[in-house]
Amino acid sequence: MGRRSHSPISLAAWPLILAAALLAVISAQYSAVLALLFASTLFALLYLFRDPWRSVPADPLAIVSPVDGTVVEIKRTNNPLTDYLDQRITISVAKMGAYAVHSAVEGKITTLSRNAPDIKHRGKNITALSIVVRTDEGDDVVMVVHRGYLGHYPKCYHHTGERVGQGGRVSYIPFGTYVDVYIPDTSRINIRAGDRLVAAESVLAHFVH
């Protein structure tokens, strides 16, 4: 079972939430319409920036989904970050899903790049966030978090050399677009294109040793 080690609301949202709450209280003294507007904004922020508790499967060989979303494509291709032949799982982030990005596996972050090539925007000089996690068995899993619909760049809560737990929160992307997960070519895929995923709970694949 997963454990909560952070706020149920993304920390990045608290300044906006506090501002909306303060404006709702102040405006209530002058205008019911404005108070309702700011109160609605407050509840919208609480919903959009929620980070619900996740029940991580008790399966050390499982590779879990990093985000809420839908499988777009599963393709065998060369990993641009490791040069290995991997399987790439492309996930379209749910528009109304939580914005947190979770680690697909437990292990150590070996590479953290904020200037990874964004294959979704070739030729536009746009970069993505890539996180390489190496398991204790030596398997590398690469998560590439692309920019949000409004151009937001994903934030990362960790540094190279730190350990992360399976399903633990590693990044955050408001209005996310896509996340690519590169896994070893020998992995056994458990999903197919069109499947809906729940972050940190849905199993994408299993390592085969």
PEKA-V854701 format. One record per helix or strand of 2 or more residues. SS is the DSSP state (2 for helix, 1 for strand). FROM is the first residue (numbers start at 1). LEN is the number of residues. If there is no record, write none. Layout:
SS_FROM_LEN / SS_FROM_LEN
//
This chain:
2_11_17 / 2_32_17 / 1_62_3 / 1_69_10 / 1_85_9 / 1_100_3 / 1_107_11 / 2_119_3 / 1_127_8 / 1_140_6 / 1_155_2 / 1_163_2 / 1_169_4 / 1_178_7 / 1_188_2 / 1_196_2 / 1_203_4
//
